[in-house]
């Protein structure tokens, strides 16, 4: 690996994310395009992780904070070794907040939501999780969902809406204030957990930032099959930590009935998800994974890396 310098990365075309480097013990940050506050929130996780664990200095690394890791604008910059080729001719290691095009998950890392998601009403991840974890029984026995119409695969889920078994609606966001989105049928995350006995995570534009939030709730979570996943997904076990659902939702009603008929199974999934969350889905765990990802990468490019 070359000696780190302060020569900032120069990328061609569009890149949604940021770059960071550690030089002389100081961590540097360069922002590119961003959506909401994803760049600074993700950088906070990295900053705290590197401060807590011993990580050698390194040259610039890129972080893609978009919903996918295989957008055309990004893939045309990636070489055969999954490095981004800059307009300056340099090649940069990159991490993404999801798994999609890399089947090994080696480039997937924790995302911004471990910090906050204020645009959707979550001011602090850990504080929100602590509040929902202590909630009692749900107000209804329904399976519920609210989300934007960002993927045609969500239409069959909303079509099930009968306000008896399923409470599933699209949200049309008013983005007049991009820092505080609003909608007439908006339910805060805590309102959703209080209302519904069962929660579901549906495929959207890419990976789902809210899945980790759902798994920290005292509710059974149903997860639709999808190509884009979080970095912790390889450790999830279906019918132990969650209930799997086919991508077309064709088995959703039957799988829901299976859980409703088996209280012991419902309790097992809730308890197992709680244990999983304590191990993988805390902010501290996210910071630790970021430090581990960077150290693992450095070990492949420098014989002196720990």
C-alpha positions in Angstrom: 0.0 0.0 0.0 1.3 3.5 -0.9 2.2 5.9 1.9 -1.0 7.8 2.8 -1.3 11.4 1.4 -3.7 14.2 1.7 -4.4 14.1 -2.1 -8.2 13.8 -2.1 -10.0 11.4 -4.3 -11.3 12.7 -7.6 -14.2 10.6 -9.0 -15.8 10.7 -12.4 -19.5 11.3 -12.7 -21.9 10.7 -9.8 -21.1 9.0 -6.5 -23.4 8.9 -3.6 -21.3 8.6 -0.5 -18.1 9.8 1.0 -14.4 9.1 1.4 -12.3 8.8 4.6 -8.6 8.3 5.4 -6.6 8.0 8.6 -3.2 9.8 8.5 -1.0 10.4 11.5 -3.8 9.3 13.8 -6.2 11.9 12.3 -9.3 10.8 10.5 -10.2 12.8 7.3 -13.6 13.0 5.6 -14.6 14.1 2.1 -18.3 14.2 1.1 -19.7 13.5 -2.3 -23.4 13.5 -3.2 -25.7 12.4 -0.3 -29.3 11.6 0.5 -30.7 12.8 3.8 -27.9 12.7 6.4 -26.5 9.3 5.5 -22.9 10.4 5.0 -22.3 12.1 8.3 -24.2 9.4 10.3 -22.2 6.5 8.7 -19.0 8.4 9.2 -19.8 8.8 12.9 -19.9 5.0 13.2 -16.6 4.7 11.6 -15.0 7.5 13.6 -16.1 5.9 16.9 -15.1 2.4 15.8 -11.6 3.5 14.8 -11.3 5.4 18.1 -12.1 2.4 20.1 -10.1 -0.2 18.2 -6.4 -0.1 17.1 -6.5 0.4 13.3 -3.4 1.4 11.3 -3.3 4.5 9.2 -4.6 4.1 5.7 -5.2 6.0 2.4 -8.6 7.0 1.2 -11.4 4.5 1.3 -14.9 5.1 -0.3 -18.3 4.4 1.3 -21.4 4.1 -0.9 -24.4 5.2 1.1 -27.0 4.6 -1.6 -29.7 1.9 -1.3 -27.8 -0.4 -3.7 -24.2 -1.3 -4.7 -24.9 -2.0 -8.3 -26.3 1.2 -9.7 -25.1 1.8 -13.3 -23.4 5.0 -12.3 -21.3 3.0 -9.8 -20.6 -0.2 -11.7 -19.0 1.7 -14.6 -16.4 2.9 -12.1 -15.6 -0.6 -10.6 -12.7 -2.7 -11.9 -12.3 -6.5 -11.8 -11.0 -6.4 -8.3 -14.1 -4.4 -7.0 -12.2 -1.2 -6.6 -13.6 2.1 -7.8 -11.4 3.7 -10.5 -11.2 7.5 -10.0 -10.9 10.2 -12.6 -7.4 10.7 -11.1 -6.4 7.2 -12.2 -6.2 5.9 -8.6 -8.1 2.8 -7.5 -10.1 2.9 -4.3 -11.4 0.2 -2.0 -15.1 0.8 -1.3 -17.7 -0.4 1.1 -21.5 -0.3 0.7 -24.3 -0.3 3.2 -25.8 -3.4 1.6 -25.0 -6.7 -0.2 -26.1 -7.1 -3.7 -23.6 -7.6 -6.4 -20.9 -9.1 -4.1 -22.0 -12.5 -3.1 -19.4 -12.8 -0.3 -20.7 -9.8 1.7 -17.1 -8.7 1.9 -17.9 -5.1 0.9 -21.1 -4.8 3.0 -20.9 -2.7 6.2 -23.2 -1.1 8.8 -25.3 1.8 7.6 -26.3 5.2 8.8 -29.5 4.2 10.7 -27.4 2.9 13.7 -26.9 6.6 14.4 -30.3 8.2 13.6 -32.9 8.5 10.9 -34.4 11.9 11.8 -36.0 12.3 8.4 -38.5 9.5 9.3 -38.9 10.5 13.0 -36.1 8.4 14.6 -34.0 10.9 16.5 -31.6 8.3 18.0 -31.3 4.6 17.1 -30.5 3.2 20.6 -33.1 5.4 22.4 -35.8 4.3 20.0 -34.9 0.6 20.3 -34.9 0.8 24.1 -38.4 2.3 24.1 -39.9 -0.3 21.7 -38.1 -3.2 23.4 -40.1 -2.6 26.6 -43.5 -2.4 24.9 -46.2 -4.9 25.9 -48.8 -6.7 23.8 -49.9 -5.1 20.6 -53.1 -3.2 20.3 -54.3 -5.5 17.4 -53.5 -9.0 16.1 -52.8 -7.7 12.6 -49.7 -7.8 10.5 -48.9 -4.2 9.6 -46.7 -2.2 7.2 -46.3 1.4 6.0 -43.9 2.3 3.2 -43.4 4.3 0.0 -44.3 2.8 -3.4 -40.6 2.5 -4.4 -40.8 -1.1 -5.8 -43.6 -2.9 -7.8 -43.0 -5.9 -5.7 -44.7 -4.1 -2.8 -48.1 -3.8 -4.6 -49.2 -7.4 -3.7 -48.5 -6.6 -0.1 -50.7 -3.5 -0.1 -53.4 -5.4 -2.0 -53.8 -7.6 1.1 -55.0 -4.6 3.2 -58.3 -5.6 4.8 -57.9 -4.0 8.2 -58.7 -7.3 9.8 -55.7 -9.5 9.2 -53.5 -7.1 7.3 -53.0 -3.4 7.8 -50.7 -2.5 4.8 -50.7 0.9 3.1 -48.5 3.0 0.9 -47.2 6.3 2.3 -46.9 9.3 -0.1 -44.3 11.5 1.5 -44.5 15.3 1.5 -40.9 16.3 1.0 -41.4 20.0 1.4 -39.1 19.8 4.3 -36.4 17.2 3.4 -35.2 17.1 7.0 -38.7 16.1 8.3 -40.8 14.1 5.9 -44.6 14.1 6.5 -47.5 12.0 5.3 -51.2 11.9 6.2 -51.1 8.2 7.1 -47.7 8.3 8.7 -47.1 6.2 11.8 -44.0 6.5 13.8 -41.9 3.4 14.3 -43.1 3.3 17.9 -46.7 3.7 16.8 -46.3 0.7 14.4 -44.9 -1.5 17.1 -47.6 -0.6 19.5 -50.4 -1.2 17.0 -49.3 -4.5 15.3 -48.7 -7.9 16.6 -46.7 -8.9 13.5 -44.3 -6.7 11.5 -43.0 -7.2 7.9 -40.0 -5.9 6.0 -40.6 -5.4 2.2 -38.2 -5.0 -0.7 -37.7 -1.4 -1.8 -35.3 0.4 -4.0 -32.5 -1.6 -2.5 -31.6 -2.9 0.9 -33.8 -2.1 3.9 -32.4 0.3 6.6 -35.3 -0.4 8.9 -34.9 -4.2 9.1 -32.5 -3.9 12.1 -35.2 -1.8 13.9 -37.9 -4.4 13.3 -35.7 -7.2 14.7 -35.2 -5.3 17.9 -38.9 -5.2 18.6 -40.8 -7.7 20.8 -42.7 -8.9 17.7 -42.3 -11.6 15.1 -40.8 -10.1 11.9 -41.6 -11.4 8.5 -38.9 -10.8 5.8 -39.7 -10.8 2.1 -37.1 -12.5 -0.1 -34.9 -9.9 -1.9 -31.6 -9.5 -3.7 -30.3 -6.6 -1.5 -29.4 -7.3 2.1 -27.7 -5.8 5.2 -24.3 -6.9 6.2 -25.7 -8.9 9.1 -28.0 -11.0 6.9 -25.8 -14.1 6.6 -26.2 -14.7 10.4 -30.0 -14.7 10.3 -31.7 -18.0 10.4 -35.3 -18.4 9.0 -37.9 -19.7 11.3 -35.6 -19.0 14.2 -34.9 -15.2 14.0 -37.7 -14.4 11.5 -40.4 -15.8 9.3 -39.4 -16.0 5.6 -41.8 -14.9 2.9 -41.5 -15.4 -0.9 -40.8 -12.4 -3.0 -44.3 -12.4 -4.5 -45.9 -12.8 -1.0 -47.7 -15.9 -2.1 -47.0 -17.7 1.1 -47.5 -14.8 3.5 -51.0 -15.7 4.6 -50.1 -19.3 5.2 -46.9 -18.5 7.1 -48.8 -16.0 9.3 -51.4 -18.7 10.0 -48.6 -21.1 11.0 -47.3 -18.6 13.6 -50.8 -17.8 14.9 -51.5 -21.5 15.5 -48.2 -22.0 17.4 -47.7 -19.6 20.4 -44.5 -21.5 21.3 -43.1 -20.8 17.8 -44.0 -17.1 18.1 -42.3 -16.9 21.5 -39.2 -18.7 20.2 -38.8 -16.3 17.2 -39.2 -13.2 19.4 -36.7 -14.5 22.0 -34.2 -15.6 19.3 -34.4 -12.3 17.5 -33.8 -10.4 20.7 -30.6 -12.5 21.4 -29.5 -11.9 17.8 -30.1 -8.2 18.1 -28.0 -7.9 21.2 -25.1 -9.6 19.4 -25.3 -7.9 16.0 -27.7 -4.9 16.0 -26.5 -2.5 18.6 -24.6 0.7 17.7 -21.6 -0.7 19.5 -21.7 -3.8 17.4 -21.9 -1.7 14.2 -18.9 0.3 15.3 -17.0 -2.9 16.0 -17.9 -4.4 12.6 -16.7 -1.2 10.8 -13.3 -1.4 12.6 -13.0 -5.1 11.8 -13.9 -4.5 8.1 -11.2 -1.9 7.8 -8.6 -4.0 9.6 -9.4 -7.0 7.5 -9.0 -5.0 4.3 -5.7 -3.5 5.5 -4.4 -6.9 6.2 -4.8 -7.8 2.5 -2.8 -4.8 1.3 -0.1 -4.3 4.0 1.9 -7.0 5.8 2.2 -4.6 8.8 -1.6 -4.3 9.3 -2.9 -6.0 12.4 
